Amino acid sequence: MFCEKAIELIRELHRASDGQLPAFNEDGIRQVLEEMKALYEQNQADVNEAKSGHSELIPTIKIRHCSLLRNRRCIVAYLYDRLLRIRALRWEYGSVLPNVVRFHMSAEEVRCLKDYGEFEIDDGTTILLKKNSQHFLPRWKCEQLIRQGILEHVLS
């Protein structure tokens, strides 16, 4: 059924008590995005057919479009709720979060294996990557450097 994974993300946050940050569900987000991509591609194909006279496809297109919108709302709600929880934790603990809290955030600890120099992240922040330095970075920002052998994941 449509939107089940997205609704499960919302339920997961609802089950966590206030003040707690559940682990970032990267797999759940990925599954919802994959479902959205599949729905979009199916809609594109059906829209092209509907333009050529198959008007019986219009209700199906509308249902898929509503599912796309609902998935988008659920992902935004999931991310926004996490943002509010992280903001509250930052106010409570300051700039250094306890390991228990950091464990549930999406950033992963990486260690630099080689002197690389400055590494600029999408938001314009630059990080100096020196041999044996450790950093908390989102996986998607450092995956290329991990493949190149410059960084490695640190498992605690």
N, CA, C and O atoms as a GROMACS GRO file, in nm:
protein
  624
    1MET      N    1   0.085  -0.119   0.000
    1MET     CA    2   0.000   0.000   0.000
    1MET      C    3   0.089   0.124   0.000
    1MET      O    4   0.201   0.122   0.051
    2PHE      N    5   0.037   0.231  -0.057
    2PHE     CA    6   0.112   0.354  -0.066
    2PHE      C    7   0.132   0.418   0.072
    2PHE      O    8   0.044   0.410   0.157
    3CYS      N    9   0.244   0.480   0.092
    3CYS     CA   10   0.274   0.565   0.208
    3CYS      C   11   0.294   0.490   0.340
    3CYS      O   12   0.304   0.554   0.444
    4GLU      N   13   0.299   0.360   0.340
    4GLU     CA   14   0.313   0.287   0.465
    4GLU      C   15   0.447   0.315   0.533
    4GLU      O   16   0.452   0.335   0.654
    5LYS      N   17   0.554   0.317   0.455
    5LYS     CA   18   0.687   0.342   0.513
    5LYS      C   19   0.694   0.483   0.569
    5LYS      O   20   0.754   0.505   0.674
    6ALA      N   21   0.634   0.579   0.500
    6ALA     CA   22   0.637   0.718   0.546
    6ALA      C   23   0.562   0.733   0.677
    6ALA      O   24   0.607   0.803   0.768
    7ILE      N   25   0.448   0.667   0.687
    7ILE     CA   26   0.369   0.675   0.811
    7ILE      C   27   0.443   0.605   0.924
    7ILE      O   28   0.433   0.647   1.039
    8GLU      N   29   0.517   0.500   0.894
    8GLU     CA   30   0.595   0.430   0.996
    8GLU      C   31   0.704   0.522   1.052
    8GLU      O   32   0.734   0.515   1.172
    9LEU      N   33   0.762   0.607   0.969
    9LEU     CA   34   0.861   0.704   1.019
    9LEU      C   35   0.797   0.796   1.123
    9LEU      O   36   0.857   0.825   1.227
   10ILE      N   37   0.677   0.843   1.095
   10ILE     CA   38   0.607   0.932   1.188
   10ILE      C   39   0.572   0.858   1.316
   10ILE      O   40   0.587   0.913   1.426
   11ARG      N   41   0.526   0.736   1.304
   11ARG     CA   42   0.493   0.656   1.424
   11ARG      C   43   0.616   0.633   1.511
   11ARG      O   44   0.608   0.635   1.633
   12GLU      N   45   0.729   0.611   1.446
   12GLU     CA   46   0.854   0.590   1.519
   12GLU      C   47   0.888   0.710   1.606
   12GLU      O   48   0.930   0.694   1.721
   13LEU      N   49   0.871   0.830   1.553
   13LEU     CA   50   0.896   0.951   1.632
   13LEU      C   51   0.792   0.966   1.742
   13LEU      O   52   0.823   1.009   1.853
   14HIS      N   53   0.668   0.932   1.711
   14HIS     CA   54   0.561   0.946   1.809
   14HIS      C   55   0.582   0.852   1.928
   14HIS      O   56   0.547   0.886   2.041
   15ARG      N   57   0.639   0.734   1.902
   15ARG     CA   58   0.665   0.638   2.011
   15ARG      C   59   0.775   0.685   2.105
   15ARG      O   60   0.776   0.651   2.223
   16ALA      N   61   0.869   0.764   2.053
   16ALA     CA   62   0.979   0.813   2.137
   16ALA      C   63   0.925   0.921   2.230
   16ALA      O   64   0.849   1.009   2.187
   17SER      N   65   0.965   0.914   2.354
   17SER     CA   66   0.915   1.013   2.449
   17SER      C   67   0.981   1.148   2.423
   17SER      O   68   1.085   1.157   2.357
   18ASP      N   69   0.918   1.252   2.477
   18ASP     CA   70   0.973   1.387   2.459
   18ASP      C   71   1.112   1.395   2.522
   18ASP      O   72   1.137   1.337   2.628
   19GLY      N   73   1.200   1.467   2.457
   19GLY     CA   74   1.335   1.482   2.508
   19GLY      C   75   1.429   1.372   2.462
   19GLY      O   76   1.550   1.380   2.487
   20GLN      N   77   1.377   1.270   2.395
   20GLN     CA   78   1.461   1.163   2.344
   20GLN      C   79   1.472   1.175   2.193
   20GLN      O   80   1.378   1.217   2.126
   21LEU      N   81   1.587   1.139   2.142
   21LEU     CA   82   1.610   1.142   1.998
   21LEU      C   83   1.630   0.999   1.950
   21LEU      O   84   1.735   0.939   1.975
   22PRO      N   85   1.530   0.944   1.880
   22PRO     CA   86   1.550   0.809   1.828
   22PRO      C   87   1.656   0.809   1.719
   22PRO      O   88   1.687   0.913   1.661
   23ALA      N   89   1.712   0.694   1.691
   23ALA     CA   90   1.815   0.683   1.587
   23ALA      C   91   1.758   0.727   1.453
   23ALA      O   92   1.642   0.701   1.422
   24PHE      N   93   1.841   0.794   1.375
   24PHE     CA   94   1.800   0.840   1.242
   24PHE      C   95   1.775   0.719   1.154
   24PHE      O   96   1.862   0.633   1.138
   25ASN      N   97   1.657   0.711   1.098
   25ASN     CA   98   1.616   0.596   1.019
   25ASN      C   99   1.649   0.620   0.871
   25ASN      O  100   1.562   0.652   0.791
   26GLU      N  101   1.776   0.604   0.838
   26GLU     CA  102   1.821   0.629   0.702
   26GLU      C  103   1.758   0.532   0.603
   26GLU      O  104   1.722   0.570   0.492
   27ASP      N  105   1.743   0.406   0.644
   27ASP     CA  106   1.681   0.308   0.555
   27ASP      C  107   1.535   0.342   0.528
   27ASP      O  108   1.488   0.329   0.415
   28GLY      N  109   1.464   0.386   0.630
   28GLY     CA  110   1.325   0.425   0.612
   28GLY      C  111   1.311   0.542   0.516
   28GLY      O  112   1.225   0.541   0.428
   29ILE      N  113   1.396   0.642   0.534
   29ILE     CA  114   1.394   0.758   0.444
   29ILE      C  115   1.425   0.713   0.301
   29ILE      O  116   1.359   0.756   0.206
   30ARG      N  117   1.525   0.628   0.286
   30ARG     CA  118   1.563   0.580   0.153
   30ARG      C  119   1.448   0.503   0.088
   30ARG      O  120   1.422   0.519  -0.032
   31GLN      N  121   1.379   0.420   0.165
   31GLN     CA  122   1.267   0.344   0.110
   31GLN      C  123   1.154   0.435   0.065
   31GLN      O  124   1.092   0.412  -0.039
   32VAL      N  125   1.126   0.539   0.143
   32VAL     CA  126   1.020   0.633   0.105
   32VAL      C  127   1.060   0.706  -0.023
   32VAL      O  128   0.977   0.724  -0.112
   33LEU      N  129   1.185   0.749  -0.032
   33LEU     CA  130   1.230   0.819  -0.152
   33LEU      C  131   1.226   0.728  -0.275
   33LEU      O  132   1.193   0.773  -0.385
   34GLU      N  133   1.260   0.601  -0.256
   34GLU     CA  134   1.251   0.506  -0.368
   34GLU      C  135   1.106   0.487  -0.412
   34GLU      O  136   1.077   0.480  -0.532
   35GLU      N  137   1.014   0.479  -0.314
   35GLU     CA  138   0.872   0.467  -0.348
   35GLU      C  139   0.826   0.590  -0.424
   35GLU      O  140   0.751   0.580  -0.521
   36MET      N  141   0.871   0.708  -0.380
   36MET     CA  142   0.833   0.832  -0.447
   36MET      C  143   0.886   0.834  -0.591
   36MET      O  144   0.815   0.878  -0.682
   37LYS      N  145   1.007   0.788  -0.610
   37LYS     CA  146   1.064   0.785  -0.744
   37LYS      C  147   0.983   0.692  -0.835
   37LYS      O  148   0.953   0.725  -0.949
   38ALA      N  149   0.947   0.575  -0.782
   38ALA     CA  150   0.869   0.479  -0.860
   38ALA      C  151   0.731   0.536  -0.893
   38ALA      O  152   0.684   0.522  -1.006
   39LEU      N  153   0.665   0.600  -0.796
   39LEU     CA  154   0.534   0.661  -0.820
   39LEU      C  155   0.544   0.770  -0.927
   39LEU      O  156   0.459   0.780  -1.016
   40TYR      N  157   0.648   0.850  -0.917
   40TYR     CA  158   0.665   0.959  -1.014
   40TYR      C  159   0.685   0.904  -1.155
   40TYR      O  160   0.625   0.953  -1.251
   41GLU      N  161   0.769   0.802  -1.167
   41GLU     CA  162   0.795   0.744  -1.299
   41GLU      C  163   0.669   0.680  -1.357
   41GLU      O  164   0.642   0.692  -1.477
   42GLN      N  165   0.592   0.611  -1.272
   42GLN     CA  166   0.466   0.552  -1.319
   42GLN      C  167   0.369   0.661  -1.364
   42GLN      O  168   0.301   0.647  -1.466
   43ASN      N  169   0.364   0.770  -1.288
   43ASN     CA  170   0.276   0.881  -1.325
   43ASN      C  171   0.320   0.944  -1.457
   43ASN      O  172   0.235   0.977  -1.540
   44GLN      N  173   0.448   0.961  -1.475
   44GLN     CA  174   0.497   1.020  -1.600
   44GLN      C  175   0.452   0.936  -1.720
   44GLN      O  176   0.405   0.989  -1.820
   45ALA      N  177   0.467   0.805  -1.709
   45ALA     CA  178   0.427   0.717  -1.818
   45ALA      C  179   0.276   0.724  -1.842
   45ALA      O  180   0.231   0.730  -1.957
   46ASP      N  181   0.198   0.725  -1.734
   46ASP     CA  182   0.052   0.730  -1.748
   46ASP      C  183   0.004   0.866  -1.798
   46ASP      O  184  -0.095   0.873  -1.871
   47VAL      N  185   0.072   0.972  -1.761
   47VAL     CA  186   0.034   1.105  -1.811
   47VAL      C  187   0.055   1.111  -1.961
   47VAL      O  188  -0.028   1.167  -2.034
   48ASN      N  189   0.164   1.055  -2.008
   48ASN     CA  190   0.189   1.054  -2.152
   48ASN      C  191   0.082   0.975  -2.226
   48ASN      O  192   0.041   1.013  -2.336
   49GLU      N  193   0.037   0.864  -2.166
   49GLU     CA  194  -0.070   0.786  -2.227
   49GLU      C  195  -0.204   0.859  -2.219
   49GLU      O  196  -0.284   0.853  -2.312
   50ALA      N  197  -0.227   0.929  -2.106
   50ALA     CA  198  -0.353   1.002  -2.089
   50ALA      C  199  -0.363   1.116  -2.192
   50ALA      O  200  -0.472   1.148  -2.238
   51LYS      N  201  -0.250   1.175  -2.226
   51LYS     CA  202  -0.250   1.281  -2.327
   51LYS      C  203  -0.292   1.228  -2.463
   51LYS      O  204  -0.347   1.302  -2.545
   52SER      N  205  -0.265   1.101  -2.488
   52SER     CA  206  -0.301   1.042  -2.617
   52SER      C  207  -0.441   0.982  -2.618
   52SER      O  208  -0.476   0.908  -2.711
   53GLY      N  209  -0.522   1.012  -2.515
   53GLY     CA  210  -0.661   0.972  -2.519
   53GLY      C  211  -0.706   0.868  -2.419
   53GLY      O  212  -0.822   0.829  -2.421
   54HIS      N  213  -0.619   0.820  -2.332
   54HIS     CA  214  -0.658   0.720  -2.232
   54HIS      C  215  -0.701   0.792  -2.103
   54HIS      O  216  -0.626   0.795  -2.005
   55SER      N  217  -0.820   0.848  -2.104
   55SER     CA  218  -0.866   0.927  -1.989
   55SER      C  219  -0.900   0.841  -1.867
   55SER      O  220  -0.916   0.895  -1.757
   56GLU      N  221  -0.910   0.711  -1.884
   56GLU     CA  222  -0.940   0.623  -1.770
   56GLU      C  223  -0.823   0.617  -1.672
   56GLU      O  224  -0.839   0.568  -1.560
   57LEU      N  225  -0.705   0.665  -1.712
   57LEU     CA  226  -0.587   0.664  -1.624
   57LEU      C  227  -0.583   0.784  -1.529
   57LEU      O  228  -0.503   0.784  -1.435
   58ILE      N  229  -0.666   0.883  -1.550
   58ILE     CA  230  -0.660   1.005  -1.470
   58ILE      C  231  -0.683   0.979  -1.321
   58ILE      O  232  -0.608   1.033  -1.240
   59PRO      N  233  -0.782   0.900  -1.279
   59PRO     CA  234  -0.796   0.873  -1.135
   59PRO      C  235  -0.673   0.806  -1.074
   59PRO      O  236  -0.635   0.837  -0.961
   60THR      N  237  -0.611   0.715  -1.147
   60THR     CA  238  -0.489   0.649  -1.098
   60THR      C  239  -0.377   0.750  -1.082
   60THR      O  240  -0.302   0.746  -0.984
   61ILE      N  241  -0.364   0.840  -1.177
   61ILE     CA  242  -0.261   0.944  -1.171
   61ILE      C  243  -0.284   1.032  -1.049
   61ILE      O  244  -0.189   1.068  -0.979
   62LYS      N  245  -0.409   1.068  -1.025
   62LYS     CA  246  -0.440   1.154  -0.910
   62LYS      C  247  -0.408   1.085  -0.777
   62LYS      O  248  -0.355   1.147  -0.685
   63ILE      N  249  -0.440   0.956  -0.769
   63ILE     CA  250  -0.412   0.882  -0.645
   63ILE      C  251  -0.261   0.875  -0.621
   63ILE      O  252  -0.214   0.896  -0.509
   64ARG      N  253  -0.186   0.846  -0.726
   64ARG     CA  254  -0.040   0.842  -0.711
   64ARG      C  255   0.015   0.979  -0.672
   64ARG      O  256   0.105   0.990  -0.589
   65HIS      N  257  -0.040   1.083  -0.733
   65HIS     CA  258   0.007   1.218  -0.700
   65HIS      C  259  -0.022   1.252  -0.553
   65HIS      O  260   0.062   1.311  -0.485
   66CYS      N  261  -0.139   1.215  -0.506
   66CYS     CA  262  -0.172   1.238  -0.364
   66CYS      C  263  -0.077   1.159  -0.273
   66CYS      O  264  -0.038   1.207  -0.167
   67SER      N  265  -0.041   1.038  -0.315
   67SER     CA  266   0.055   0.958  -0.238
   67SER      C  267   0.192   1.024  -0.236
   67SER      O  268   0.260   1.024  -0.134
   68LEU      N  269   0.233   1.081  -0.349
   68LEU     CA  270   0.360   1.154  -0.354
   68LEU      C  271   0.358   1.272  -0.256
   68LEU      O  272   0.455   1.294  -0.182
   69LEU      N  273   0.250   1.346  -0.257
   69LEU     CA  274   0.238   1.461  -0.166
   69LEU      C  275   0.240   1.417  -0.020
   69LEU      O  276   0.303   1.481   0.064
   70ARG      N  277   0.170   1.308   0.009
   70ARG     CA  278   0.167   1.259   0.147
   70ARG      C  279   0.304   1.210   0.192
   70ARG      O  280   0.346   1.239   0.304
   71ASN      N  281   0.375   1.138   0.105
   71ASN     CA  282   0.511   1.094   0.138
   71ASN      C  283   0.601   1.214   0.166
   71ASN      O  284   0.680   1.213   0.260
   72ARG      N  285   0.588   1.316   0.082
   72ARG     CA  286   0.669   1.436   0.102
   72ARG      C  287   0.639   1.502   0.237
   72ARG      O  288   0.730   1.541   0.310
   73ARG      N  289   0.510   1.514   0.268
   73ARG     CA  290   0.472   1.574   0.397
   73ARG      C  291   0.526   1.493   0.514
   73ARG      O  292   0.572   1.550   0.613
   74CYS      N  293   0.521   1.360   0.504
   74CYS     CA  294   0.570   1.275   0.613
   74CYS      C  295   0.722   1.289   0.631
   74CYS      O  296   0.770   1.296   0.743
   75ILE      N  297   0.796   1.293   0.521
   75ILE     CA  298   0.941   1.308   0.532
   75ILE      C  299   0.976   1.444   0.592
   75ILE      O  300   1.062   1.454   0.679
   76VAL      N  301   0.908   1.548   0.546
   76VAL     CA  302   0.935   1.682   0.601
   76VAL      C  303   0.899   1.686   0.749
   76VAL      O  304   0.973   1.743   0.829
   77ALA      N  305   0.787   1.626   0.787
   77ALA     CA  306   0.748   1.623   0.928
   77ALA      C  307   0.850   1.546   1.012
   77ALA      O  308   0.885   1.588   1.122
   78TYR      N  309   0.898   1.433   0.960
   78TYR     CA  310   0.999   1.352   1.029
   78TYR      C  311   1.126   1.433   1.052
   78TYR      O  312   1.179   1.438   1.163
   79LEU      N  313   1.174   1.496   0.947
   79LEU     CA  314   1.299   1.574   0.957
   79LEU      C  315   1.281   1.697   1.046
   79LEU      O  316   1.370   1.731   1.123
   80TYR      N  317   1.165   1.763   1.036
   80TYR     CA  318   1.142   1.882   1.117
   80TYR      C  319   1.131   1.846   1.265
   80TYR      O  320   1.182   1.919   1.350
   81ASP      N  321   1.064   1.736   1.296
   81ASP     CA  322   1.054   1.693   1.436
   81ASP      C  323   1.192   1.661   1.493
   81ASP      O  324   1.223   1.697   1.606
   82ARG      N  325   1.274   1.594   1.414
   82ARG     CA  326   1.412   1.565   1.458
   82ARG      C  327   1.490   1.695   1.480
   82ARG      O  328   1.566   1.707   1.576
   83LEU      N  329   1.470   1.791   1.389
   83LEU     CA  330   1.538   1.919   1.403
   83LEU      C  331   1.500   1.987   1.535
   83LEU      O  332   1.586   2.038   1.606
   84LEU      N  333   1.371   1.987   1.567
   84LEU     CA  334   1.326   2.048   1.692
   84LEU      C  335   1.382   1.975   1.813
   84LEU      O  336   1.420   2.039   1.912
   85ARG      N  337   1.389   1.843   1.808
   85ARG     CA  338   1.444   1.766   1.920
   85ARG      C  339   1.594   1.794   1.936
   85ARG      O  340   1.642   1.809   2.048
   86ILE      N  341   1.666   1.802   1.825
   86ILE     CA  342   1.810   1.830   1.832
   86ILE      C  343   1.833   1.971   1.883
   86ILE      O  344   1.925   1.993   1.962
   87ARG      N  345   1.751   2.065   1.840
   87ARG     CA  346   1.764   2.203   1.888
   87ARG      C  347   1.742   2.207   2.041
   87ARG      O  348   1.815   2.275   2.112
   88ALA      N  349   1.640   2.136   2.089
   88ALA     CA  350   1.614   2.133   2.233
   88ALA      C  351   1.730   2.069   2.309
   88ALA      O  352   1.767   2.115   2.417
   89LEU      N  353   1.788   1.963   2.252
   89LEU     CA  354   1.902   1.899   2.316
   89LEU      C  355   2.024   1.991   2.318
   89LEU      O  356   2.100   1.991   2.415
   90ARG      N  357   2.043   2.068   2.213
   90ARG     CA  358   2.154   2.164   2.209
   90ARG      C  359   2.137   2.270   2.317
   90ARG      O  360   2.234   2.311   2.381
   91TRP      N  361   2.014   2.315   2.337
   91TRP     CA  362   1.990   2.413   2.443
   91TRP      C  363   2.015   2.352   2.580
   91TRP      O  364   2.065   2.418   2.671
   92GLU      N  365   1.980   2.226   2.593
   92GLU     CA  366   1.995   2.158   2.723
   92GLU      C  367   2.141   2.127   2.754
   92GLU      O  368   2.188   2.152   2.865
   93TYR      N  369   2.215   2.071   2.655
   93TYR     CA  370   2.350   2.024   2.680
   93TYR      C  371   2.460   2.118   2.630
   93TYR      O  372   2.575   2.101   2.668
   94GLY      N  373   2.428   2.214   2.548
   94GLY     CA  374   2.529   2.301   2.491
   94GLY      C  375   2.585   2.242   2.362
   94GLY      O  376   2.522   2.157   2.299
   95SER      N  377   2.702   2.289   2.324
   95SER     CA  378   2.757   2.249   2.193
   95SER      C  379   2.812   2.106   2.193
   95SER      O  380   2.826   2.047   2.086
   96VAL      N  381   2.843   2.050   2.311
   96VAL     CA  382   2.896   1.914   2.317
   96VAL      C  383   2.787   1.822   2.368
   96VAL      O  384   2.750   1.825   2.486
   97LEU      N  385   2.736   1.739   2.278
   97LEU     CA  386   2.630   1.647   2.314
   97LEU      C  387   2.689   1.519   2.374
   97LEU      O  388   2.797   1.477   2.332
   98PRO      N  389   2.620   1.458   2.469
   98PRO     CA  390   2.668   1.330   2.524
   98PRO      C  391   2.670   1.223   2.414
   98PRO      O  392   2.596   1.232   2.316
   99ASN      N  393   2.753   1.122   2.431
   99ASN     CA  394   2.766   1.016   2.331
   99ASN      C  395   2.634   0.945   2.305
   99ASN      O  396   2.608   0.902   2.193
  100VAL      N  397   2.552   0.931   2.408
  100VAL     CA  398   2.423   0.863   2.392
  100VAL      C  399   2.337   0.938   2.292
  100VAL      O  400   2.267   0.876   2.211
  101VAL      N  401   2.340   1.070   2.296
  101VAL     CA  402   2.260   1.151   2.205
  101VAL      C  403   2.324   1.153   2.066
  101VAL      O  404   2.254   1.138   1.966
  102ARG      N  405   2.455   1.170   2.060
  102ARG     CA  406   2.524   1.175   1.930
  102ARG      C  407   2.508   1.046   1.852
  102ARG      O  408   2.507   1.046   1.729
  103PHE      N  409   2.497   0.936   1.922
  103PHE     CA  410   2.482   0.805   1.858
  103PHE      C  411   2.357   0.801   1.770
  103PHE      O  412   2.354   0.733   1.668
  104HIS      N  413   2.252   0.874   1.812
  104HIS     CA  414   2.126   0.871   1.739
  104HIS      C  415   2.115   0.976   1.629
  104HIS      O  416   2.012   0.986   1.563
  105MET      N  417   2.219   1.052   1.609
  105MET     CA  418   2.218   1.150   1.502
  105MET      C  419   2.272   1.084   1.375
  105MET      O  420   2.336   0.979   1.381
  106SER      N  421   2.246   1.146   1.261
  106SER     CA  422   2.283   1.084   1.135
  106SER      C  423   2.431   1.099   1.102
  106SER      O  424   2.482   1.024   1.018
  107ALA      N  425   2.501   1.191   1.164
  107ALA     CA  426   2.643   1.207   1.135
  107ALA      C  427   2.721   1.090   1.193
  107ALA      O  428   2.686   1.036   1.298
  108GLU      N  429   2.825   1.051   1.124
  108GLU     CA  430   2.907   0.940   1.169
  108GLU      C  431   3.049   0.991   1.192
  108GLU      O  432   3.095   1.085   1.127
  109GLU      N  433   3.115   0.926   1.284
  109GLU     CA  434   3.252   0.966   1.311
  109GLU      C  435   3.344   0.901   1.209
  109GLU      O  436   3.337   0.781   1.183
  110VAL      N  437   3.431   0.984   1.152
  110VAL     CA  438   3.528   0.936   1.055
  110VAL      C  439   3.667   0.979   1.098
  110VAL      O  440   3.685   1.083   1.161
  111ARG      N  441   3.764   0.897   1.064
  111ARG     CA  442   3.904   0.928   1.094
  111ARG      C  443   3.976   0.949   0.962
  111ARG      O  444   3.955   0.877   0.865
  112CYS      N  445   4.062   1.049   0.961
  112CYS     CA  446   4.140   1.081   0.842
  112CYS      C  447   4.265   0.992   0.840
  112CYS      O  448   4.339   0.987   0.939
  113LEU      N  449   4.288   0.923   0.729
  113LEU     CA  450   4.401   0.832   0.717
  113LEU      C  451   4.522   0.897   0.652
  113LEU      O  452   4.635   0.850   0.668
  114LYS      N  453   4.500   1.005   0.578
  114LYS     CA  454   4.608   1.074   0.507
  114LYS      C  455   4.590   1.224   0.524
  114LYS      O  456   4.478   1.270   0.548
  115ASP      N  457   4.697   1.298   0.511
  115ASP     CA  458   4.684   1.443   0.506
  115ASP      C  459   4.616   1.480   0.375
  115ASP      O  460   4.667   1.449   0.267
  116TYR      N  461   4.501   1.545   0.385
  116TYR     CA  462   4.423   1.578   0.266
  116TYR      C  463   4.415   1.728   0.244
  116TYR      O  464   4.403   1.774   0.131
  117GLY      N  465   4.421   1.804   0.352
  117GLY     CA  466   4.406   1.949   0.342
  117GLY      C  467   4.264   1.990   0.374
  117GLY      O  468   4.194   1.921   0.448
  118GLU      N  469   4.222   2.102   0.318
  118GLU     CA  470   4.088   2.152   0.346
  118GLU      C  471   3.985   2.082   0.260
  118GLU      O  472   4.006   2.057   0.141
  119PHE      N  473   3.873   2.050   0.324
  119PHE     CA  474   3.761   1.984   0.257
  119PHE      C  475   3.640   2.072   0.277
  119PHE      O  476   3.600   2.098   0.391
  120GLU      N  477   3.580   2.118   0.168
  120GLU     CA  478   3.464   2.206   0.178
  120GLU      C  479   3.336   2.126   0.163
  120GLU      O  480   3.318   2.049   0.069
  121ILE      N  481   3.246   2.148   0.259
  121ILE     CA  482   3.116   2.082   0.259
  121ILE      C  483   3.019   2.170   0.181
  121ILE      O  484   3.046   2.288   0.157
  122ASP      N  485   2.906   2.114   0.141
  122ASP     CA  486   2.807   2.184   0.058
  122ASP      C  487   2.764   2.319   0.115
  122ASP      O  488   2.738   2.413   0.040
  123ASP      N  489   2.757   2.329   0.247
  123ASP     CA  490   2.711   2.454   0.308
  123ASP      C  491   2.821   2.560   0.317
  123ASP      O  492   2.797   2.668   0.372
  124GLY      N  493   2.940   2.532   0.265
  124GLY     CA  494   3.049   2.629   0.264
  124GLY      C  495   3.147   2.613   0.378
  124GLY      O  496   3.251   2.679   0.380
  125THR      N  497   3.117   2.526   0.475
  125THR     CA  498   3.207   2.502   0.586
  125THR      C  499   3.329   2.425   0.537
  125THR      O  500   3.317   2.330   0.460
  126THR      N  501   3.446   2.468   0.582
  126THR     CA  502   3.567   2.395   0.545
  126THR      C  503   3.620   2.321   0.668
  126THR      O  504   3.617   2.373   0.780
  127ILE      N  505   3.668   2.203   0.644
  127ILE     CA  506   3.722   2.118   0.751
  127ILE      C  507   3.864   2.082   0.711
  127ILE      O  508   3.889   2.042   0.597
  128LEU      N  509   3.957   2.095   0.804
  128LEU     CA  510   4.095   2.059   0.777
  128LEU      C  511   4.114   1.911   0.810
  128LEU      O  512   4.100   1.870   0.925
  129LEU      N  513   4.144   1.834   0.708
  129LEU     CA  514   4.161   1.689   0.724
  129LEU      C  515   4.309   1.658   0.734
  129LEU      O  516   4.381   1.658   0.635
  130LYS      N  517   4.353   1.631   0.856
  130LYS     CA  518   4.492   1.591   0.882
  130LYS      C  519   4.494   1.445   0.922
  130LYS      O  520   4.394   1.392   0.971
  131LYS      N  521   4.605   1.381   0.902
  131LYS     CA  522   4.619   1.241   0.937
  131LYS      C  523   4.585   1.221   1.085
  131LYS      O  524   4.630   1.297   1.170
  132ASN      N  525   4.505   1.118   1.114
  132ASN     CA  526   4.460   1.078   1.248
  132ASN      C  527   4.362   1.174   1.313
  132ASN      O  528   4.328   1.154   1.430
  133SER      N  529   4.313   1.277   1.243
  133SER     CA  530   4.210   1.363   1.301
  133SER      C  531   4.074   1.294   1.285
  133SER      O  532   4.054   1.217   1.191
  134GLN      N  533   3.983   1.322   1.377
  134GLN     CA  534   3.850   1.260   1.373
  134GLN      C  535   3.745   1.369   1.362
  134GLN      O  536   3.758   1.477   1.421
  135HIS      N  537   3.639   1.339   1.284
  135HIS     CA  538   3.535   1.437   1.257
  135HIS      C  539   3.399   1.368   1.255
  135HIS      O  540   3.389   1.249   1.225
  136PHE      N  541   3.294   1.445   1.287
  136PHE     CA  542   3.157   1.396   1.273
  136PHE      C  543   3.100   1.457   1.146
  136PHE      O  544   3.080   1.578   1.137
  137LEU      N  545   3.075   1.373   1.048
  137LEU     CA  546   3.023   1.419   0.920
  137LEU      C  547   2.910   1.327   0.875
  137LEU      O  548   2.914   1.207   0.902
  138PRO      N  549   2.811   1.381   0.807
  138PRO     CA  550   2.709   1.294   0.749
  138PRO      C  551   2.772   1.202   0.646
  138PRO      O  552   2.864   1.241   0.574
  139ARG      N  553   2.723   1.082   0.639
  139ARG     CA  554   2.780   0.980   0.551
  139ARG      C  555   2.784   1.026   0.406
  139ARG      O  556   2.884   1.005   0.337
  140TRP      N  557   2.677   1.088   0.360
  140TRP     CA  558   2.670   1.126   0.219
  140TRP      C  559   2.771   1.233   0.182
  140TRP      O  560   2.805   1.248   0.065
  141LYS      N  561   2.820   1.309   0.281
  141LYS     CA  562   2.919   1.413   0.251
  141LYS      C  563   3.060   1.357   0.241
  141LYS      O  564   3.146   1.417   0.177
  142CYS      N  565   3.085   1.243   0.303
  142CYS     CA  566   3.222   1.192   0.306
  142CYS      C  567   3.238   1.056   0.238
  142CYS      O  568   3.347   0.997   0.243
  143GLU      N  569   3.134   1.006   0.177
  143GLU     CA  570   3.138   0.873   0.116
  143GLU      C  571   3.246   0.864   0.007
  143GLU      O  572   3.315   0.762  -0.003
  144GLN      N  573   3.260   0.968  -0.074
  144GLN     CA  574   3.360   0.968  -0.180
  144GLN      C  575   3.501   0.959  -0.122
  144GLN      O  576   3.586   0.887  -0.175
  145LEU      N  577   3.527   1.031  -0.014
  145LEU     CA  578   3.660   1.026   0.049
  145LEU      C  579   3.686   0.892   0.114
  145LEU      O  580   3.801   0.848   0.123
  146ILE      N  581   3.583   0.827   0.161
  146ILE     CA  582   3.598   0.693   0.219
  146ILE      C  583   3.638   0.595   0.109
  146ILE      O  584   3.725   0.511   0.129
  147ARG      N  585   3.573   0.606  -0.007
  147ARG     CA  586   3.608   0.519  -0.120
  147ARG      C  587   3.750   0.542  -0.169
  147ARG      O  588   3.816   0.450  -0.217
  148GLN      N  589   3.797   0.667  -0.158
  148GLN     CA  590   3.933   0.700  -0.203
  148GLN      C  591   4.039   0.658  -0.100
  148GLN      O  592   4.158   0.664  -0.129
  149GLY      N  593   3.996   0.616   0.019
  149GLY     CA  594   4.090   0.573   0.121
  149GLY      C  595   4.146   0.687   0.204
  149GLY      O  596   4.246   0.669   0.274
  150ILE      N  597   4.083   0.803   0.198
  150ILE     CA  598   4.129   0.919   0.275
  150ILE      C  599   4.066   0.917   0.413
  150ILE      O  600   4.130   0.955   0.511
  151LEU      N  601   3.941   0.874   0.422
  151LEU     CA  602   3.870   0.866   0.550
  151LEU      C  603   3.826   0.723   0.575
  151LEU      O  604   3.813   0.644   0.481
  152GLU      N  605   3.803   0.690   0.702
  152GLU     CA  606   3.745   0.561   0.738
  152GLU      C  607   3.643   0.582   0.848
  152GLU      O  608   3.659   0.673   0.930
  153HIS      N  609   3.539   0.499   0.852
  153HIS     CA  610   3.440   0.506   0.957
  153HIS      C  611   3.503   0.458   1.088
  153HIS      O  612   3.579   0.361   1.090
  154VAL      N  613   3.470   0.528   1.196
  154VAL     CA  614   3.517   0.487   1.328
  154VAL      C  615   3.400   0.420   1.398
  154VAL      O  616   3.295   0.482   1.418
  155LEU      N  617   3.417   0.295   1.434
  155LEU     CA  618   3.313   0.222   1.505
  155LEU      C  619   3.346   0.224   1.652
  155LEU      O  620   3.453   0.181   1.693
  156SER      N  621   3.251   0.276   1.733
  156SER     CA  622   3.278   0.283   1.877
  156SER      C  623   3.236   0.157   1.946
  156SER      O  624   3.251   0.145   2.068
   0.00000   0.00000   0.00000
